[in-house]
Amino acid sequence: MSAPITFSGFNNIDFNQILNAIMQQARAPLTALEDRQKALRNQITTFDTFGTNVSALRAAADGLGDLSSVSTIAGISSDNAVSVSTSAGAAAGHFDVIVEEIARAQVTVSTSSAADRNTTVVAGAGTITIGGVDVVLAGNVTMQGLADAINATEGIGVNASVLRTGTNTYRLALTSLETGAASAFTVASGLPGVTFGTNAVEASDASILFNNVPITSASNAFEDIMTGVTLTVSAADADKTISVDLAPDAEGLSTKVQAFIDAYNNLSKFASAQRASATAGDGGSIGREPALRQLRNALRSELLGAHGTEIVTKLAEVGVEFTAAGTLELNHAVFDEAVATHGDELRSLFAGAGGVFPSVETILNEFTGSSGVISGAKERLNRQIASMDSQITAMQARLALQRSALQREFSEADAAMARLNGQSGALGTFGTSLGGL
């Protein structure tokens, strides 16, 4: 026969163990509430991940939703002295460019100097006029003080700085804020001790021969020299002919399309994983949130639907296709052919009025931002968490009172049993003494 199981303790009953067992059972509703609150906090973290995926897709759609950024023509230059960028309306062709002059900003440096920047006084009260704008000084200034006064003058059109041109030699340099001959300026100094000579750099326009046609620009960027074509020059060499070729460019655009496909597939995989974890009972999942299903359905509708009235109206016609698994993939052969034969129609499908990607951006805008769907869902969850905080605090207070009351009861019971044990021992001794008579 096995020995009976008893609690350890003075009275063979461990009241503390009994108390903990009772309180553990009493705490079950609080534990459930805390677990629910933890799940809600996990949902907020999951919504943050959702938002990151949506923002990534939004950024990828941005690169395809503006006609100015969607070009099916790329420019290639034979020399780094000329760079080429293309946008809407660019057409294939070959051009010869000779850079005769680059645009420069005027630089004028004082002939007078100072021994330091911030200590030696170089001028007292007076006026210096730069490009017809007066800079009025009320009192003594150092070289740096003069530069600061010029830079603080609104509409002055130049930047003033102090150059160290030798040992203990500092001069004032004035540089036009814009390149080009039209941005040249004059300097008239009414400050004794501050003088200027000839310009260190003369203001000049950029000039090129474009297929033997002379063209000038106030800056080094020849914007829209032809529709959708901008040339930027960085070095002049009148004896060098630079070739510029414009040709269909599937690779450059396909890189942007692939970025969108990757972002979409990441979002799709995230949504599938959330649905699976919700089915498995994960309280931190957002797989049952209507927003997830709403976004998926809206995006599929736009990406599968027809857009515009051109020859190509669907993404599948230019190689952007859905797989059986619900992800996107790019058929490069179909895409390259569409760029080569229907470049303008493809651009219109992507970014024209009613195009695919402006529509996608509109959908995604409803989810992002401070007043978007994701932000609203997180605010709702935070309100629930805050409400639970007060419930948890109240339940903890009630449990503390219950524990305290039970501790008093068990303490009294323990004392009563100790007294009974004492009395039982006394009776046993008395009985033994009687038996000896």
C-alpha positions as a Markdown table, in Angstrom:
| # | Residue | x | y | z |
|---|---|---|---|---|
| 1 | Met | 0.0 | 0.0 | 0.0 |
| 2 | Ser | 1.4 | 3.3 | -1.0 |
| 3 | Ala | 2.0 | 6.1 | 1.5 |
| 4 | Pro | -0.7 | 8.9 | 1.5 |
| 5 | Ile | 0.2 | 12.1 | -0.3 |
| 6 | Thr | 0.5 | 15.1 | 2.1 |
| 7 | Phe | 1.6 | 18.7 | 1.8 |
| 8 | Ser | 4.8 | 19.6 | 3.6 |
| 9 | Gly | 4.6 | 22.1 | 6.5 |
| 10 | Phe | 4.2 | 22.4 | 10.1 |
| 11 | Asn | 0.6 | 21.1 | 9.9 |
| 12 | Asn | 1.3 | 18.8 | 7.0 |
| 13 | Ile | -0.6 | 21.3 | 4.8 |
| 14 | Asp | 1.3 | 23.8 | 2.6 |
| 15 | Phe | -1.2 | 26.7 | 2.6 |
| 16 | Asn | 1.0 | 28.8 | 0.3 |
| 17 | Gln | 0.8 | 26.1 | -2.4 |
| 18 | Ile | -2.9 | 26.0 | -2.0 |
| 19 | Leu | -3.1 | 29.8 | -2.2 |
| 20 | Asn | -1.0 | 29.8 | -5.4 |
| 21 | Ala | -3.2 | 27.2 | -7.0 |
| 22 | Ile | -6.4 | 29.1 | -6.2 |
| 23 | Met | -4.9 | 32.4 | -7.4 |
| 24 | Gln | -3.6 | 30.8 | -10.6 |
| 25 | Gln | -7.2 | 29.6 | -11.4 |
| 26 | Ala | -8.6 | 33.0 | -10.4 |
| 27 | Arg | -6.1 | 34.7 | -12.7 |
| 28 | Ala | -7.1 | 32.8 | -15.8 |
| 29 | Pro | -9.4 | 35.6 | -17.1 |
| 30 | Leu | -6.6 | 38.2 | -16.6 |
| 31 | Thr | -4.1 | 35.9 | -18.4 |
| 32 | Ala | -6.5 | 35.6 | -21.3 |
| 33 | Leu | -6.9 | 39.3 | -21.5 |
| 34 | Glu | -3.1 | 39.9 | -21.4 |
| 35 | Asp | -2.6 | 37.3 | -24.1 |
| 36 | Arg | -5.3 | 39.1 | -26.2 |
| 37 | Gln | -3.6 | 42.5 | -25.6 |
| 38 | Lys | -0.2 | 41.0 | -26.6 |
| 39 | Ala | -1.8 | 39.7 | -29.8 |
| 40 | Leu | -3.1 | 43.1 | -30.6 |
| 41 | Arg | 0.3 | 44.6 | -30.2 |
| 42 | Asn | 1.7 | 41.9 | -32.5 |
| 43 | Gln | -1.0 | 42.9 | -35.0 |
| 44 | Ile | 0.2 | 46.5 | -34.9 |
| 45 | Thr | 3.8 | 45.3 | -35.7 |
| 46 | Thr | 2.3 | 43.2 | -38.5 |
| 47 | Phe | 0.5 | 46.2 | -39.9 |
| 48 | Asp | 3.8 | 48.1 | -39.9 |
| 49 | Thr | 5.2 | 45.3 | -42.1 |
| 50 | Phe | 2.2 | 45.6 | -44.3 |
| 51 | Gly | 2.7 | 49.3 | -44.6 |
| 52 | Thr | 6.4 | 48.8 | -45.6 |
| 53 | Asn | 5.3 | 46.4 | -48.3 |
| 54 | Val | 2.6 | 48.8 | -49.6 |
| 55 | Ser | 5.1 | 51.8 | -49.5 |
| 56 | Ala | 7.6 | 49.7 | -51.5 |
| 57 | Leu | 5.0 | 49.0 | -54.1 |
| 58 | Arg | 3.9 | 52.6 | -54.2 |
| 59 | Ala | 7.5 | 53.7 | -54.8 |
| 60 | Ala | 7.8 | 51.2 | -57.7 |
| 61 | Ala | 4.5 | 52.4 | -59.2 |
| 62 | Asp | 5.8 | 56.0 | -59.0 |
| 63 | Gly | 8.6 | 55.2 | -61.4 |
| 64 | Leu | 6.0 | 53.9 | -64.0 |
| 65 | Gly | 3.1 | 56.3 | -63.4 |
| 66 | Asp | 4.5 | 59.5 | -64.9 |
| 67 | Leu | 5.0 | 59.9 | -68.6 |
| 68 | Ser | 8.1 | 62.0 | -68.0 |
| 69 | Ser | 9.8 | 59.1 | -66.3 |
| 70 | Val | 8.6 | 56.4 | -68.7 |
| 71 | Ser | 10.8 | 56.3 | -71.8 |
| 72 | Thr | 11.2 | 53.6 | -74.3 |
| 73 | Ile | 14.1 | 55.4 | -75.9 |
| 74 | Ala | 17.6 | 55.6 | -74.4 |
| 75 | Gly | 20.4 | 57.9 | -75.3 |
| 76 | Ile | 24.0 | 56.7 | -75.5 |
| 77 | Ser | 26.9 | 59.2 | -75.8 |
| 78 | Ser | 30.4 | 58.3 | -77.1 |
| 79 | Asp | 32.1 | 60.6 | -74.5 |
| 80 | Asn | 31.5 | 61.5 | -70.9 |
| 81 | Ala | 31.7 | 65.2 | -71.8 |
| 82 | Val | 28.1 | 64.9 | -73.1 |
| 83 | Ser | 25.4 | 63.0 | -71.1 |
| 84 | Val | 21.9 | 62.2 | -72.5 |
| 85 | Ser | 18.6 | 61.8 | -70.8 |
| 86 | Thr | 15.3 | 61.0 | -72.5 |
| 87 | Ser | 11.6 | 61.4 | -71.6 |
| 88 | Ala | 8.3 | 61.5 | -73.3 |
| 89 | Gly | 8.3 | 62.0 | -77.1 |
| 90 | Ala | 12.0 | 61.0 | -77.7 |
| 91 | Ala | 12.5 | 59.3 | -81.0 |
| 92 | Ala | 15.3 | 57.1 | -82.3 |
| 93 | Gly | 18.2 | 58.8 | -84.2 |
| 94 | His | 21.9 | 59.6 | -84.5 |
| 95 | Phe | 23.4 | 63.0 | -83.8 |
| 96 | Asp | 26.9 | 64.6 | -83.8 |
| 97 | Val | 27.7 | 67.0 | -81.0 |
| 98 | Ile | 30.7 | 69.4 | -80.7 |
| 99 | Val | 31.0 | 71.2 | -77.3 |
| 100 | Glu | 32.5 | 74.6 | -78.1 |
| 101 | Glu | 32.0 | 76.2 | -74.6 |
| 102 | Ile | 30.5 | 75.3 | -71.3 |
| 103 | Ala | 28.4 | 77.7 | -69.2 |
| 104 | Arg | 30.3 | 79.4 | -66.4 |
| 105 | Ala | 29.3 | 81.6 | -63.4 |
| 106 | Gln | 31.1 | 84.9 | -63.0 |
| 107 | Val | 33.6 | 85.0 | -60.2 |
| 108 | Thr | 35.0 | 88.3 | -58.9 |
| 109 | Val | 37.7 | 88.5 | -56.2 |
| 110 | Ser | 38.7 | 91.6 | -54.3 |
| 111 | Thr | 42.2 | 93.0 | -55.0 |
| 112 | Ser | 42.3 | 94.2 | -51.4 |
| 113 | Ser | 43.0 | 91.7 | -48.7 |
| 114 | Ala | 43.1 | 91.2 | -44.9 |
| 115 | Ala | 45.4 | 89.4 | -42.6 |
| 116 | Asp | 42.6 | 87.2 | -41.2 |
| 117 | Arg | 38.9 | 86.4 | -41.6 |
| 118 | Asn | 37.3 | 87.4 | -38.4 |
| 119 | Thr | 39.5 | 90.0 | -36.6 |
| 120 | Thr | 40.9 | 92.7 | -38.9 |
| 121 | Val | 38.4 | 95.4 | -39.7 |
| 122 | Val | 38.3 | 95.9 | -43.5 |
| 123 | Ala | 35.5 | 98.4 | -43.9 |
| 124 | Gly | 33.4 | 100.9 | -41.9 |
| 125 | Ala | 30.0 | 102.4 | -42.6 |
| 126 | Gly | 29.2 | 102.6 | -46.3 |
| 127 | Thr | 27.6 | 100.9 | -49.3 |
| 128 | Ile | 28.8 | 98.3 | -51.8 |
| 129 | Thr | 26.5 | 97.7 | -54.8 |
| 130 | Ile | 26.5 | 94.3 | -56.5 |
| 131 | Gly | 24.4 | 93.8 | -59.6 |
| 132 | Gly | 22.5 | 96.9 | -58.9 |
| 133 | Val | 21.6 | 95.8 | -55.3 |
| 134 | Asp | 22.9 | 97.9 | -52.4 |
| 135 | Val | 24.5 | 96.3 | -49.3 |
| 136 | Val | 24.5 | 99.0 | -46.6 |
| 137 | Leu | 27.0 | 98.7 | -43.7 |
| 138 | Ala | 26.2 | 100.6 | -40.5 |
| 139 | Gly | 29.7 | 100.1 | -38.9 |
| 140 | Asn | 33.0 | 98.4 | -38.9 |
| 141 | Val | 33.2 | 94.8 | -40.4 |
| 142 | Thr | 35.8 | 92.1 | -40.8 |
| 143 | Met | 36.2 | 90.3 | -44.1 |
| 144 | Gln | 33.9 | 87.5 | -42.9 |
| 145 | Gly | 31.4 | 90.1 | -41.6 |
| 146 | Leu | 31.3 | 91.7 | -45.1 |
| 147 | Ala | 30.7 | 88.3 | -46.7 |
| 148 | Asp | 27.9 | 87.6 | -44.2 |
| 149 | Ala | 26.2 | 91.0 | -44.9 |
| 150 | Ile | 26.3 | 90.4 | -48.6 |
| 151 | Asn | 24.8 | 86.9 | -48.3 |
| 152 | Ala | 22.1 | 88.2 | -46.0 |
| 153 | Thr | 20.9 | 90.7 | -48.6 |
| 154 | Glu | 17.8 | 89.5 | -50.4 |
| 155 | Gly | 17.9 | 89.3 | -54.2 |
| 156 | Ile | 21.7 | 89.9 | -54.3 |
| 157 | Gly | 22.2 | 87.1 | -56.9 |
| 158 | Val | 25.7 | 86.2 | -55.7 |
| 159 | Asn | 27.4 | 84.1 | -53.0 |
| 160 | Ala | 30.1 | 85.8 | -51.0 |
| 161 | Ser | 32.9 | 83.8 | -49.4 |
| 162 | Val | 36.4 | 84.5 | -48.0 |
| 163 | Leu | 39.3 | 82.8 | -49.7 |
| 164 | Arg | 42.7 | 82.2 | -48.1 |
| 165 | Thr | 45.0 | 83.1 | -51.1 |
| 166 | Gly | 48.3 | 83.1 | -49.2 |
| 167 | Thr | 50.0 | 83.4 | -45.8 |
| 168 | Asn | 48.0 | 85.9 | -43.8 |
| 169 | Thr | 46.2 | 86.9 | -47.0 |
| 170 | Tyr | 42.4 | 86.6 | -47.2 |
| 171 | Arg | 40.3 | 88.0 | -50.1 |
| 172 | Leu | 36.5 | 88.4 | -50.7 |
| 173 | Ala | 35.2 | 86.2 | -53.6 |
| 174 | Leu | 31.8 | 86.9 | -55.2 |
| 175 | Thr | 30.3 | 84.1 | -57.3 |
| 176 | Ser | 27.1 | 84.4 | -59.3 |
| 177 | Leu | 24.4 | 82.0 | -58.2 |
| 178 | Glu | 23.6 | 81.2 | -61.9 |
| 179 | Thr | 25.7 | 80.4 | -64.9 |
| 180 | Gly | 25.4 | 82.2 | -68.2 |
| 181 | Ala | 26.1 | 85.6 | -69.7 |
| 182 | Ala | 22.8 | 87.0 | -68.5 |
| 183 | Ser | 23.9 | 86.4 | -64.9 |
| 184 | Ala | 27.0 | 88.6 | -65.1 |
| 185 | Phe | 27.1 | 91.3 | -62.4 |
| 186 | Thr | 29.0 | 94.5 | -61.7 |
| 187 | Val | 30.5 | 95.6 | -58.4 |
| 188 | Ala | 30.7 | 99.2 | -57.2 |
| 189 | Ser | 32.5 | 99.5 | -53.8 |
| 190 | Gly | 31.8 | 102.6 | -51.7 |
| 191 | Leu | 33.8 | 101.0 | -48.9 |
| 192 | Pro | 37.3 | 102.5 | -48.4 |
| 193 | Gly | 39.8 | 99.7 | -48.4 |
| 194 | Val | 37.6 | 97.2 | -50.3 |
| 195 | Thr | 38.5 | 97.2 | -54.0 |
| 196 | Phe | 38.0 | 94.9 | -57.0 |
| 197 | Gly | 39.7 | 94.4 | -60.3 |
| 198 | Thr | 39.0 | 92.3 | -63.3 |
| 199 | Asn | 36.9 | 89.1 | -63.1 |
| 200 | Ala | 38.6 | 85.9 | -62.2 |
| 201 | Val | 36.0 | 84.0 | -64.3 |
| 202 | Glu | 33.8 | 85.6 | -66.9 |
| 203 | Ala | 30.1 | 84.6 | -67.1 |
| 204 | Ser | 29.5 | 82.7 | -70.3 |
| 205 | Asp | 26.8 | 80.6 | -72.0 |
| 206 | Ala | 27.3 | 77.0 | -73.1 |
| 207 | Ser | 27.5 | 76.6 | -76.8 |
| 208 | Ile | 27.4 | 73.4 | -79.0 |
| 209 | Leu | 27.1 | 72.4 | -82.6 |
| 210 | Phe | 24.3 | 69.9 | -82.8 |
| 211 | Asn | 24.4 | 68.3 | -86.2 |
| 212 | Asn | 26.3 | 71.4 | -87.2 |
| 213 | Val | 23.6 | 73.7 | -85.9 |
| 214 | Pro | 24.8 | 76.3 | -83.4 |
| 215 | Ile | 22.9 | 76.2 | -80.1 |
| 216 | Thr | 23.5 | 78.1 | -76.8 |
| 217 | Ser | 22.2 | 77.6 | -73.3 |
| 218 | Ala | 22.6 | 79.7 | -70.1 |
| 219 | Ser | 23.3 | 76.4 | -68.2 |
| 220 | Asn | 25.2 | 73.3 | -69.1 |
| 221 | Ala | 21.9 | 71.5 | -69.6 |
| 222 | Phe | 20.3 | 71.8 | -73.1 |
| 223 | Glu | 16.8 | 70.9 | -72.0 |
| 224 | Asp | 14.4 | 69.5 | -74.7 |
| 225 | Ile | 17.0 | 70.2 | -77.4 |
| 226 | Met | 14.6 | 67.9 | -79.2 |
| 227 | Thr | 11.3 | 66.6 | -77.9 |
| 228 | Gly | 12.1 | 64.4 | -75.0 |
| 229 | Val | 15.9 | 64.8 | -75.2 |
| 230 | Thr | 18.2 | 66.7 | -72.8 |
| 231 | Leu | 21.9 | 67.0 | -73.3 |
| 232 | Thr | 24.2 | 68.0 | -70.4 |
| 233 | Val | 27.8 | 69.1 | -71.2 |
| 234 | Ser | 30.7 | 69.1 | -68.8 |
| 235 | Ala | 33.8 | 69.8 | -70.9 |
| 236 | Ala | 34.6 | 71.8 | -74.0 |
| 237 | Asp | 36.7 | 70.6 | -77.0 |
| 238 | Ala | 36.0 | 72.3 | -80.3 |
| 239 | Asp | 38.1 | 69.6 | -82.1 |
| 240 | Lys | 36.2 | 66.6 | -80.8 |
| 241 | Thr | 33.0 | 65.2 | -82.4 |
| 242 | Ile | 30.8 | 63.3 | -79.9 |
| 243 | Ser | 28.3 | 60.8 | -81.2 |
| 244 | Val | 24.8 | 60.6 | -79.5 |
| 245 | Asp | 22.5 | 57.7 | -80.4 |
| 246 | Leu | 18.9 | 57.4 | -79.4 |
| 247 | Ala | 17.5 | 53.9 | -79.7 |
| 248 | Pro | 14.6 | 51.7 | -78.3 |
| 249 | Asp | 15.5 | 50.8 | -74.8 |
| 250 | Ala | 13.7 | 47.8 | -73.3 |
| 251 | Glu | 16.3 | 47.1 | -70.7 |
| 252 | Gly | 16.0 | 50.5 | -68.8 |
| 253 | Leu | 12.2 | 50.3 | -68.7 |
| 254 | Ser | 12.2 | 46.6 | -67.9 |
| 255 | Thr | 14.3 | 47.3 | -64.8 |
| 256 | Lys | 11.5 | 49.6 | -63.5 |
| 257 | Val | 8.8 | 47.0 | -64.4 |
| 258 | Gln | 10.7 | 44.2 | -62.6 |
| 259 | Ala | 11.0 | 46.4 | -59.5 |
| 260 | Phe | 7.2 | 46.8 | -59.5 |
| 261 | Ile | 6.8 | 43.0 | -60.1 |
| 262 | Asp | 9.1 | 42.2 | -57.2 |
| 263 | Ala | 7.3 | 44.6 | -54.9 |
| 264 | Tyr | 3.9 | 43.2 | -55.9 |
| 265 | Asn | 5.0 | 39.6 | -55.3 |
| 266 | Asn | 6.5 | 40.5 | -51.9 |
| 267 | Leu | 3.1 | 42.0 | -50.9 |
| 268 | Ser | 1.3 | 39.0 | -52.3 |
| 269 | Lys | 3.5 | 36.6 | -50.4 |
| 270 | Phe | 3.0 | 38.6 | -47.2 |
| 271 | Ala | -0.8 | 38.5 | -47.6 |
| 272 | Ser | -0.8 | 34.7 | -48.3 |
| 273 | Ala | 1.4 | 34.1 | -45.2 |
| 274 | Gln | -1.0 | 36.2 | -43.1 |
| 275 | Arg | -4.0 | 34.2 | -44.2 |
| 276 | Ala | -2.2 | 31.0 | -43.4 |
| 277 | Ser | -1.2 | 32.1 | -40.0 |
| 278 | Ala | -4.7 | 33.4 | -39.2 |
| 279 | Thr | -6.1 | 30.0 | -40.2 |
| 280 | Ala | -3.6 | 28.4 | -37.8 |
| 281 | Gly | -4.9 | 30.5 | -35.0 |
| 282 | Asp | -2.1 | 33.1 | -34.7 |
| 283 | Gly | -3.6 | 36.0 | -32.8 |
| 284 | Gly | -0.9 | 38.4 | -34.1 |
| 285 | Ser | -1.9 | 37.8 | -37.7 |
| 286 | Ile | -3.9 | 40.3 | -39.8 |
| 287 | Gly | -5.0 | 37.6 | -42.3 |
| 288 | Arg | -8.7 | 38.2 | -41.6 |
| 289 | Glu | -8.5 | 42.0 | -41.8 |
| 290 | Pro | -10.8 | 43.3 | -44.6 |
| 291 | Ala | -8.1 | 45.8 | -45.7 |
| 292 | Leu | -5.8 | 42.9 | -46.8 |
| 293 | Arg | -8.4 | 41.4 | -49.0 |
| 294 | Gln | -9.6 | 44.8 | -50.2 |
| 295 | Leu | -6.2 | 45.8 | -51.5 |
| 296 | Arg | -5.5 | 42.5 | -53.1 |
| 297 | Asn | -8.8 | 42.5 | -55.1 |
| 298 | Ala | -8.4 | 46.2 | -56.1 |
| 299 | Leu | -4.8 | 45.7 | -57.4 |
| 300 | Arg | -5.7 | 42.5 | -59.3 |
| 301 | Ser | -8.6 | 44.3 | -61.0 |
| 302 | Glu | -6.4 | 47.2 | -62.2 |
| 303 | Leu | -3.5 | 44.9 | -63.3 |
| 304 | Leu | -5.8 | 42.6 | -65.2 |
| 305 | Gly | -8.1 | 45.2 | -66.6 |
| 306 | Ala | -8.1 | 47.2 | -69.8 |
| 307 | His | -6.7 | 50.8 | -69.9 |
| 308 | Gly | -6.9 | 53.5 | -72.5 |
| 309 | Thr | -7.8 | 53.1 | -76.2 |
| 310 | Glu | -4.5 | 52.5 | -77.8 |
| 311 | Ile | -3.4 | 49.3 | -79.7 |
| 312 | Val | -2.3 | 47.8 | -76.4 |
| 313 | Thr | -4.7 | 48.1 | -73.5 |
| 314 | Lys | -3.6 | 45.3 | -71.1 |
| 315 | Leu | -0.4 | 44.6 | -69.2 |
| 316 | Ala | -0.5 | 41.0 | -70.4 |
| 317 | Glu | -0.2 | 42.2 | -74.0 |
| 318 | Val | 3.2 | 43.7 | -73.2 |
| 319 | Gly | 4.5 | 40.8 | -71.2 |
| 320 | Val | 3.5 | 41.6 | -67.6 |
| 321 | Glu | 1.6 | 38.4 | -66.8 |
| 322 | Phe | 0.0 | 36.7 | -63.8 |
| 323 | Thr | 1.1 | 33.2 | -62.9 |
| 324 | Ala | -1.2 | 30.4 | -61.6 |
| 325 | Ala | 0.1 | 31.1 | -58.1 |
| 326 | Gly | -1.2 | 34.7 | -58.3 |
| 327 | Thr | 2.2 | 36.4 | -58.6 |
| 328 | Leu | 3.4 | 38.6 | -61.5 |
| 329 | Glu | 6.2 | 37.8 | -63.9 |
| 330 | Leu | 7.8 | 39.5 | -66.9 |
| 331 | Asn | 7.9 | 37.8 | -70.3 |
| 332 | His | 11.0 | 39.5 | -71.6 |
| 333 | Ala | 10.5 | 38.4 | -75.2 |
| 334 | Val | 7.0 | 39.9 | -75.4 |
| 335 | Phe | 8.1 | 43.0 | -73.5 |
| 336 | Asp | 11.1 | 43.7 | -75.8 |
| 337 | Glu | 8.9 | 43.3 | -78.8 |
| 338 | Ala | 6.3 | 45.7 | -77.4 |
| 339 | Val | 9.0 | 48.4 | -76.7 |
| 340 | Ala | 10.4 | 48.0 | -80.2 |
| 341 | Thr | 7.1 | 48.1 | -82.1 |
| 342 | His | 4.6 | 49.9 | -79.8 |
| 343 | Gly | 6.7 | 52.1 | -77.7 |
| 344 | Asp | 4.3 | 55.1 | -77.5 |
| 345 | Glu | 1.3 | 52.9 | -76.9 |
| 346 | Leu | 3.1 | 51.1 | -74.1 |
| 347 | Arg | 4.0 | 54.4 | -72.5 |
| 348 | Ser | 0.3 | 55.4 | -72.7 |
| 349 | Leu | -0.8 | 52.1 | -71.2 |
| 350 | Phe | 1.6 | 52.6 | -68.3 |
| 351 | Ala | 1.4 | 56.3 | -67.6 |
| 352 | Gly | -1.2 | 58.0 | -69.8 |
| 353 | Ala | -4.6 | 59.3 | -68.8 |
| 354 | Gly | -6.3 | 56.3 | -67.3 |
| 355 | Gly | -3.1 | 54.3 | -67.4 |
| 356 | Val | -2.4 | 51.3 | -65.2 |
| 357 | Phe | 0.1 | 52.8 | -62.8 |
| 358 | Pro | -1.6 | 56.1 | -62.0 |
| 359 | Ser | -4.6 | 53.9 | -61.1 |
| 360 | Val | -2.5 | 51.7 | -59.0 |
| 361 | Glu | -1.0 | 54.7 | -57.2 |
| 362 | Thr | -4.5 | 56.0 | -56.5 |
| 363 | Ile | -5.4 | 52.7 | -54.8 |
| 364 | Leu | -2.2 | 52.6 | -52.8 |
| 365 | Asn | -2.6 | 56.2 | -51.7 |
| 366 | Glu | -5.8 | 55.1 | -49.8 |
| 367 | Phe | -3.7 | 52.8 | -47.7 |
| 368 | Thr | -0.6 | 55.0 | -47.0 |
| 369 | Gly | -0.2 | 58.3 | -45.2 |
| 370 | Ser | -1.4 | 59.6 | -41.9 |
| 371 | Ser | -5.1 | 59.2 | -42.7 |
| 372 | Gly | -4.8 | 56.0 | -44.8 |
| 373 | Val | -6.4 | 52.6 | -44.1 |
| 374 | Ile | -3.3 | 51.2 | -42.4 |
| 375 | Ser | -2.9 | 54.1 | -40.1 |
| 376 | Gly | -6.7 | 53.9 | -39.2 |
| 377 | Ala | -6.4 | 50.2 | -38.4 |
| 378 | Lys | -3.4 | 50.8 | -36.1 |
| 379 | Glu | -5.3 | 53.6 | -34.3 |
| 380 | Arg | -8.2 | 51.2 | -33.8 |
| 381 | Leu | -5.9 | 48.6 | -32.3 |
| 382 | Asn | -4.2 | 51.1 | -30.1 |
| 383 | Arg | -7.6 | 52.2 | -28.7 |
| 384 | Gln | -8.4 | 48.6 | -27.9 |
| 385 | Ile | -5.1 | 48.1 | -26.2 |
| 386 | Ala | -5.6 | 51.3 | -24.1 |
| 387 | Ser | -9.1 | 50.1 | -23.1 |
| 388 | Met | -7.6 | 46.7 | -22.0 |
| 389 | Asp | -5.0 | 48.5 | -19.9 |
| 390 | Ser | -7.7 | 49.8 | -17.6 |
| 391 | Gln | -9.4 | 46.4 | -17.5 |
| 392 | Ile | -6.1 | 44.7 | -16.6 |
| 393 | Thr | -5.3 | 47.3 | -13.9 |
| 394 | Ala | -8.8 | 46.7 | -12.3 |
| 395 | Met | -8.5 | 42.9 | -12.5 |
| 396 | Gln | -5.0 | 43.0 | -10.9 |
| 397 | Ala | -6.4 | 45.1 | -8.1 |
| 398 | Arg | -9.2 | 42.7 | -7.4 |
| 399 | Leu | -6.8 | 39.7 | -7.5 |
| 400 | Ala | -4.5 | 41.4 | -5.0 |
| 401 | Leu | -7.5 | 41.9 | -2.7 |
| 402 | Gln | -8.5 | 38.3 | -3.1 |
| 403 | Arg | -5.0 | 37.0 | -2.4 |
| 404 | Ser | -4.8 | 39.2 | 0.7 |
| 405 | Ala | -8.1 | 37.9 | 2.0 |
| 406 | Leu | -7.2 | 34.3 | 1.4 |
| 407 | Gln | -3.8 | 34.8 | 3.1 |
| 408 | Arg | -5.6 | 36.1 | 6.2 |
| 409 | Glu | -8.0 | 33.1 | 6.2 |
| 410 | Phe | -5.2 | 30.6 | 5.7 |
| 411 | Ser | -3.1 | 32.2 | 8.4 |
| 412 | Glu | -6.0 | 32.0 | 10.8 |
| 413 | Ala | -6.6 | 28.3 | 9.8 |
| 414 | Asp | -3.0 | 27.5 | 10.2 |
| 415 | Ala | -3.0 | 29.1 | 13.7 |
| 416 | Ala | -6.1 | 27.2 | 14.7 |
| 417 | Met | -4.7 | 23.9 | 13.5 |
| 418 | Ala | -1.5 | 24.6 | 15.4 |
| 419 | Arg | -3.6 | 25.0 | 18.6 |
| 420 | Leu | -5.5 | 21.8 | 17.9 |
| 421 | Asn | -2.2 | 20.0 | 17.4 |
| 422 | Gly | -1.0 | 21.3 | 20.7 |
| 423 | Gln | -4.1 | 20.2 | 22.4 |
| 424 | Ser | -3.9 | 16.8 | 20.8 |
| 425 | Gly | -0.3 | 16.3 | 22.0 |
| 426 | Ala | -1.4 | 17.3 | 25.6 |
| 427 | Leu | -4.2 | 14.8 | 25.5 |
| 428 | Gly | -1.9 | 12.1 | 24.3 |
| 429 | Thr | 0.5 | 12.7 | 27.2 |
| 430 | Phe | -2.4 | 12.7 | 29.7 |
| 431 | Gly | -3.6 | 9.4 | 28.3 |
| 432 | Thr | -0.2 | 7.8 | 28.6 |
| 433 | Ser | 0.1 | 8.9 | 32.2 |
| 434 | Leu | -3.4 | 7.5 | 33.0 |
| 435 | Gly | -2.3 | 4.1 | 31.5 |
| 436 | Gly | 0.6 | 3.9 | 33.9 |
| 437 | Leu | -1.6 | 4.0 | 37.0 |
